[in-house]
């Protein structure tokens, strides 16, 4: 049976420390409906496309933050919202619809579903949002962006993949000089490593 990870979680595993990699593998053994971490940002992620397509994004995101019960959730949502709106003002995009995709490699399924798709004056982009308090490492962002790039025909043809560190309003794109063949080979090896890691602690 293939294991499934989101693109951003897999990228975090691939570039993470030994302790972080072990934490990711361990938490993914918990059923999704029992894993608190999976639900922490879910209301905000669901609200983002609606908010950014509206005339008053702040109001929509404020509603999404109401009734939060988990520890630190209200502050986390506020910080992520502030940074996200700052990034969006610079992006000057118009929200559009994107598809989703799945990559299967090394016995692992990677769910490649953008959090947002939009068009700017220079073209279309698809984005994943890092909402956590910890800063998003550049290598993690580039790995996640490459996963989207590989699936772009399914997502939004000719779009550019972007990974946004929401709290810091910072967007990452794949550098033009990236050796994609080496990056792909490394990602494939990390998928195999994840599956082996999971088997080892099962």
Buried (B, 14 or more C-beta within 10 A) or exposed (E): EEBBBBBBBBBBBBBBEEEEBBBBBEEBEEEEEEEEBBEBBEBBBEBBBBBBBBEEBEEBBBEBBEEBEEEEBBEBBBBBBBBBBBBBEEBEBEBBEBBEBBBEBBBBBBBBBBBBBBBEEEEBBBBBBBBBEEEBBBBBBBBBBBBBBBBBEBBBEEBBBBBBBBBBBBBBBBEEEBEEEEBBEBBBEBBEBBBEBBEEEE
